[in-house]
Structure formats: structure tokens, C-alpha cells
């Protein structure tokens, strides 16, 4: 018996490794609600918490008598008990499996359960492995939501139990699985082919489709003719779709696929179907800050810019006007087939309030509205039809600056104005407040333009300037240099308040509403006018007393005396008659000579008058102020008048001599 026990003890010692951490096979001897009691061949039994025996699904499938591997933590903890661990045994088993898979290059199953820097984490039983991002698939994948939580096959490419480092690859498994199919597919693949595929993964820029051994990229722009914001709007992971091969790079094994190319291009001949100005109904597909997109037909979307949404509002918020899915009426504004862009307008389908205002109002009409805003350059007034008109600062008052008048207005107040201009194309309406009253200054300046003589009363006198009131609300100003021909140092010595002055308008300042006057130029104008009047009178008198007129008057008197002599002489001889006839002939010759002399004299007078007239005009234009030039003009005129008087005297003497000779001959 003793020999039998000794042999049995030695045998048990040989089968059980007594070092901590070793893996031993134990037999379940008892199971309660918290612990599992196991016998591992030692003198004492060990207990293990019940939760260490749960499987992946959280179920407990252990029964009394089952044999399982456990790890030896402590052979004797000092109290005669042995501590065992099922988790450490599982971990040891997993490492054994990983080593076997690494050596034989066989796939191993694991669950992708998290994302870390540079890749993802994979749980292989109780061991955590690292999956680099570049080894997830044959192509880079940014979104792995469809892969997380799924049990996939991986290949162990690096293993270090000491550092607890495991690196796996999924791409190696995929390449191995698809190698044979890929070769066959690559040999038969060509551009333009139509293939069936399964969507494997979605990204922001497209979807990867498995064509049966090779993956192709279906870009988001090739999914549909319409605008697609994300691939999930068209396809889903696992969906079987029909695609067309657009391009194929055999060297890089890249395939580009398309779905919209399977149908007709709706952009072909679109300008014929939708001419400019056509009104159509469209569906709002997307709303942005700068406008909204609306689909006029399948695959054709146009942009309604914010500027084309409303006639009135400049700060349009598209989301407050339309909603995604709404059916709206739009007008085709422009189509660019090359860039595949359509410009649409909503406001063009509504009546233009600016055109309505232009039809119902005319320039000069009086309108009333509410002040909507006040700016540095004027005020905006709300008018009929919800349009705005601008009253500029310059159109607020005839007498006061606009910057002062605008302070009397406030936002929301009522104001009356006159329509000054309507520009439908630029959507502008010009208004004026001062036009409600008559412009006294404008009326005065229209009646008294530059160069006319006016009369006014001095209201204010300063050293260098005097203020003149020409009419109510019409003021003039005279500088010191424009008062007299003589130099005036101080205006106060020449003019006083209340004096009435006659002056010439030399300039009109419409901006400051001042009429600039000149007394000096007015006096020169009066003198020039008097001189011109004197010249006219002198010319008329000269024409009446010419040498020819005097001769004709004498000739009219002479026949009367001759008739008396003929009645008194009853016995005149024929010689006397012939003598008279010869004398008459001589008189006619003298009359013709006198007429010739008269014409030459009149021509000389006319030439002198022309010279004098030109001199007067030059004097008016240059506004000569020196007395010496005036004296020279007067001297010239005196000389010319003396010459004319001498001519008349000589003509009179000649006429009297002729008359005396005639009388002597007659006697």
C-alpha cells in the first residue's frame, strides 16, 4: 500500500508542473453561484470565479467533470490553498494559436472594435492586435463604420509575446482570396463594359464596388446627372448595382466606374428644350447661403441666386423664402452647356414693383411715404408697391443745407415729396422735398441772367464786401474791387446799409445761392449804352443833312423863281433861250458832280461809324477802366464830328455859290 501511494505521488508530481504561470489541465469537481472548484492533481483543490468561464456571448456552458485548461498562479498561498486562473489560460491558448497561425501563415479570425492613431484595434479572443490603416483593404478606407463589430479574417504579420505586440493585416487575406479571380477579371476588363458589382464601402468622394476580384471606384460625380452631396443618397453598403467601366489602368489596377453614363445625358440639347425666359416648375433640392438649387428635370439642377429671389429685399435669407422639397415656379435666365450650369430666377415670375410704380406715377407727382432709413447722403422713403425712393440732401431745402435739414427727420415718420426721376433698370426712384415749394432764387436768376442790370438794397457792409438784397430770399454780393473804377480800400466808406444800388450780374453761384454783382461794370455798361445811342442819333442826323439833300432842296426852289421871270419877260430872244439851255446843262453837270461828292462823303462817314462801333465793342469786352482811353475816344469823336461839320459847311458854300451864279446868269 505504501509503495502504491508513493508511486502515485511521484507520478502526480511528474504530470503537474508546480511553477506559477504554467498551464495545467483541471477537472471541475463543483460549481456554485460564484465559484468553480477544480482539481488539478495537487493535494488541495483550487477555486476560480464563475465569470471567467463565460463565452463570447456571455453564456456559461461548464458542467461538473469537464476538463479545462487553467493557469497556475500560486501553488500554496500560505493558507494551504491553490489559486488558479481561467483567463490567463485562455490568453496562453490564444498566443499558442497566434504563433501557430504566424508560422503556418494561416488566417485567423478577429473582431475590429476600435480606432486608434494610425489604424484600428482587433480583438482576437483575449489578445488585442493592431491593424494599420493601410492594411484594412486593398484601397485606403476612411470610413470603417460598416466593418466595426464584424468578425473578419486577418493574417498575423508580426508577433512578439514578450512585448505583447501583435500586428495583423486584412489586405493580405483579400489579395489572396481575389488573386485568381482578379487575374481572370483583369484579362477580360475593358473600357465601356457594363458590370454587376456589390458596394463594399462608402467614402465622402464615392463608393468602392467589388466587381468580383477587383474593386472599382464609383465617384460621387458619376453616380447621377444631378448634384449628389454624399454617396449614401444614391447607394448603400452591400447593395448590388450595375455600373459602366469608364477607365481601366492595368498597371496600377485602378478601375473608374460610372452609373449615370448608363442613361442619356439630360444636358444634351437643353437650350432647345428650355429657351431663355421660359417659366417652369422646379423642385428645391438644396439650400445654401447664396441661394437655392432647384431641379427642373431629372438630372438637371439650376441655381436661384439670392439676387434673383426678391425684387425689393437686398439681404435675402433663402431658407426663409423656400424649403427643401418645395415646388416653385422659376424662369430660365441663362444656360451654360459647357459648364453644365443653369441660372434661374424666382422674382421674374412675379410682377416687377418698379415697373408698376413707373406705370402709375410720373415725374412731378406728389407722393407720401414712411421714412425707412436715414443715411449720410439722404433718406429712404417707402412708397406704394413696397419700393423705396431716395431724397438726396441737395433736394431737401432751397435755403438751408441738407445736412441741417436731415436732422429734423426720424425713422418711421411720414414725409411728402415730389417724384424727380424713375429708373426701372437700376431700380431707383429720386424724390425731392424742396420741390414742393417754388424756388424764388431760381425764378429770379431765370429772369435776370448773367449780364443784366438789377437793383437792390444794401443790407450788410463789411470791409471787403457788401450784401445786397435783390428780392425776398434772393441775396447778392459786391466785392470791393467791383464798386468803383477808383480803388476802394474799405467798402464801408463807399456804401451804407439802406443804400439802393444799380449793378450788373457778373456771376451766379447756384450752390451757395448768391448773385455776384458789379457796380463798376454797370456804370461802364450804362456809359457804353449812352455812347451807342449818341452814335445812332449822330448817324441819323448826318443822313438827313448830307450834301446831296442840300443840293436837291435848292433845285426844288429854283424852278419857281425861273417861272416868275419867264412870265415877266415877254420878248425873250432865241439866243437867250439857248443860253438858258446851256446853263441848265451846266447845272446838271454840277449836280451830278455834287452827287458823286455826296456818295464819297457818305461812304467815308459810314467807314468812320464802323470804326467807332468796333472800338466801342472792344471797349465793352475788355471793360477798360482808365479815363485816358475814354478821353481819347471822346477826342476821336470830336475830331470826326468836326470833320463832318467842315464837310457840310463846304457843301453849303458850294451850293450858295452855285445858286448865285445861276441867278446872275438868269438875269
Buried (B, 14 or more C-beta within 10 A) or exposed (E): EEEEEEEEEEEEEEEBEEEEEBBBBBBBEEBEEEBBBBBBEBEEBBBBEBEBBEEEEEEEEBEEEBEBBBBBBEBEEEEEBBBBBBBBBBBBBBBEBBEEBBEEEEBBEBBBEEEEEEBBBBBBBBBBBBBBBEBBBBBEBEEBEBBEEEEBBBBBBEBEBEEEEBBBBBBBBBBEEBEEEBEEBBEEBEEEEEBEBBBBBBBEEBBBBBBBBBBBBBBBEBBBBBBBEEBEEBBEBEEEBEBBBBEBEEEEBBBBBBBBBEEEEBBEEBEEBBEEEEEBEBBBBBBEEEBBBBBBBEBBBBBBBBEBBBBBEEEBEBEEBBEEEEEBEBBBBEBEEEEBEBBBBBBBEEEBBBEBBBEEBEEEEEBEBEBBEBEEEBBBBBBEBEBBBBBBBEBBBBEEEBEEBBEEBEEEEEBEBBBBEBEBEEBBBBBBBBBEEEBBBEEBBEEBEEEEBBEBEBEEBEEEBBBBBBBEEBBBBBBBEBBEBEEBEEBBEBBEEEEEBBBBBBEBEEEEBBBBBBBBBBBBBEBBEEBBEEBEEBBEEBEEEBBBEBBBEBBEEBEEEBEEEEEEEEEEEEEEEEBBEEBEEBBEEBBEEBBEBBEEBBEBBEEBBEEBBEBBEEBBEEEBBEEEEBEEBEEBBEEBEEBBEEBBEEBBEBBEEBBEBBEEBBE
